[in-house]
Each structure stands twice: as structure tokens, then as C-alpha cells.
């Protein structure tokens, strides 16, 4: 199973509109962050996407996405949902299921209501069937498990993806600031954890760097990648932050660092 970080940025993206800060002006490609999204490629040909943000068309072209088996949504905020229309080119041959919790699916149907009603001929629209997720799903050799987490007062979902024959699992948790105890039990010791960490300073609805890294250490993730990053810190500065955290905590045998757009990760069969 391979993972492609389609986007690693927060809701404004980096560079942000109207901002002239050093990070927004950075020449390091790793500081250019589209809205957060993940592309999953199973060894059996399975193709999944988690979240369809406003840059999905550009992300899909860059990653070479030519088909999808399903879309999984974490929550219905614009930076995670509003590129949904751009999956239309991937739904011409057959409709695609879109999974989310009850609130997310209700919001999807409201904001994209034209998808579900009769419209004039010639107007392209995606062919999807939204599904409220009720438990673990199986797509080919991939097992996808919803992970309930909190985003401020909102109940949203993270996703755990495992593949038959591959060690461990990958867990994707973005836009969270609290993980219930039952959910922590579902994600204990993942091989790869991609977790939202907005900035070093605290935030009311997002983990800070320390909070995300402490969470990762507590669940004993082996490889940790911070995503949903704001424009407060350079990629290189976040690398140093993670290294300092590991040394301070005496953590060995694990990796902690920032994700970046286009980063590819792999879980190989044992």
C-alpha cells in the first residue's frame, strides 16, 4: 500500500491570499501547502481518497489519479469537501461511493444538492452515492475503519487503513483536538500516523505540535507525519521542532516530522 500526501495545508493554504510572511514567500517547495488530503493506492489496484478540498483537480493531476473506488470524508468544512465536483471525470463509467458520518453526508447533500436533482442536459456533475458509515468497510484487500474524534465541539472522523499481508496500518487524523478513549484503542501502535498539527501555539479546535506529538507517542506510532500545517513555520523549522521533541522525550526507533505535498509513503507486504 502506498500513500500520497495530496495536500498538507490548513484551510487558507500556503501561501495564503494577501499574506507576505516569510513562509508564504518561501522558495522551498515543501512550504507550499495545498489543502489537506490523502490518496491511498492498494497493492491490488484499490484507489481511495480521503477528503476532496478546493485544489483536488490540481492534486489529482499531479498524482496521476485516473480512477477511484471510493471517497472518504473526515468532515464537511470547505477545505475538506469543496473540490468534490472535480471527481466527476472519475465517475463517468460508474458511480463512486462517498463515505462520512451522518452530519457530513447531510451537509454534502445540502451543498451539492444539484447532484441529486434533475438538471438540464449537458451539465456535467459527479455520479456519486453518499453513504453514512456505520462500521469497518472492505474495498478489495483494504480494510477501512472510521475513527471518531473531536474537532472542537464537532464529531468528525479519522480513518484507519490496513491492507491484507502488510504490517501494521496507516491512520489519518486531521483537524482534531481530542481523541476519545475508545478511538485510541482502535489506533494503538499504527505503522504510519498522519496527524493534524496546526502550529506550535495552542488552538481551540486543532492539536498544536506538542499535542499531536504527545498523542503520537502515547499510541506508539512508528512513523509520524504532521499535516494540516499553517503558515507559521517553515518545513525545516518543524523538522527541528520534531527532532527536539524526540530528544526531550527520549524516543528512539521512531520517526517524527512534517508532511509535505507530494510526499509518498509505503507499507510493504510482509
Number of C-alpha atoms within 10 A of each C-alpha: 25 15 20 19 23 31 29 32 29 25 20 15 23 24 21 20 9 7 12 11 12 13 20 23 14 16 10 12 11 18 24 23 28 29 27 30 29 22 23 24 18 21 19 13 13 17 22 21 22 24 30 31 25 22 21 25 17 13 23 18 10 11 13 9 16 11 16 20 18 18 21 24 25 29 26 22 16 14 22 25 23 19 16 22 19 19 22 15 15 17 18 13 9 11 16 21 16 22 23 25 21 16 14 23 19 15 15 22 13 12 13 15 10 12 18 14 7 7 11 6 6 6 6 13 19 21 20 20 13 18 16 14 17 12 9 13 14 12 15 15 16 23 15 20 21 26 24 21 25 18 19 15 10 12 16 25 26 26 21 21 22 22 23 17 14 15 14 21 22 28 27 23 25 29 27 27 22 18 16 11 9 11 14 16 11 16 21 16 21 23 20 24 24 27 26 30 31 27 22 17 12 15 13 11 16 22 27 22 25 17 18 25 23 16 17 24 18 12 16 18 25 18 19 26 22 28 32 29 33 24 23 17 18 20 22 13 12 21 17 15 18 21 16 12 17 18 10 9 11 8 14 9 6 13 15 24 20 26 26 26 23 20 13 15 15 16 20 13 12 8
